[in-house]
């Protein structure tokens, strides 16, 4: 990681939540600040989502 996050919540509720469970900062640093690869396109993403959904259907079909 490049360093500490600069996320600062503005509302009182967000500050309260951030003090107890810094989930917003975690999501921001792991998902939003992560650089996107140049070869990532819509077809690649769509195929990944379809593969995930097929896996879920197979697993739930076996369980049911």
C-alpha positions as CSV (number, residue, x, y, z in Angstrom):
1,X,0.0,0.0,0.0
2,X,1.2,3.5,-0.7
3,X,0.5,4.9,2.7
4,X,-2.2,5.9,5.0
5,X,-5.6,6.7,3.7
6,X,-6.8,10.3,3.6
7,X,-10.5,9.3,4.1
8,X,-12.2,11.6,6.7
9,X,-15.9,11.1,7.4
10,X,-17.9,14.3,7.4
11,X,-21.2,13.5,9.2
12,X,-21.5,12.5,12.9
13,X,-22.9,9.1,12.1
14,X,-20.1,8.3,9.6
15,X,-17.5,9.4,12.2
16,X,-19.1,7.2,14.8
17,X,-19.1,4.2,12.5
18,X,-15.6,4.9,11.4
19,X,-14.3,5.0,15.0
20,X,-15.9,1.6,15.7
21,X,-15.6,-0.2,12.4
22,X,-13.5,1.4,9.7
23,X,-15.2,-0.6,6.9
24,X,-15.6,2.4,4.5
25,X,-11.8,3.1,4.7
26,X,-11.1,-0.6,4.1
27,X,-13.3,-0.7,1.0
28,X,-11.8,2.6,-0.3
29,X,-8.2,1.4,0.1
30,X,-8.7,-2.1,-1.3
31,X,-11.3,-1.6,-4.0
32,X,-11.4,2.1,-5.1
33,X,-7.7,3.1,-4.8
34,X,-6.5,-0.1,-6.4
35,X,-5.1,0.5,-10.0
36,X,-7.1,-1.1,-12.8
37,X,-5.2,-3.3,-15.2
38,X,-5.0,-2.0,-18.8
39,X,-6.2,-5.2,-20.3
40,X,-9.5,-5.3,-18.3
41,X,-12.5,-4.7,-20.5
42,X,-16.2,-5.3,-20.5
43,X,-16.1,-8.8,-22.0
44,X,-13.5,-10.0,-19.5
45,X,-15.5,-8.6,-16.6
46,X,-18.8,-10.0,-18.0
47,X,-17.2,-13.5,-18.5
48,X,-15.9,-13.4,-14.9
49,X,-19.4,-12.5,-13.6
50,X,-21.0,-15.3,-15.7
51,X,-18.4,-17.8,-14.4
52,X,-19.2,-16.9,-10.8
53,X,-22.9,-17.2,-11.4
54,X,-22.5,-20.6,-13.1
55,X,-20.4,-21.8,-10.1
56,X,-23.1,-20.6,-7.7
57,X,-25.8,-22.3,-9.7
58,X,-23.9,-25.6,-9.8
59,X,-23.1,-25.5,-6.1
60,X,-26.6,-24.7,-5.0
61,X,-28.0,-27.3,-7.5
62,X,-25.8,-30.0,-5.9
63,X,-26.9,-28.9,-2.4
64,X,-30.6,-28.7,-3.2
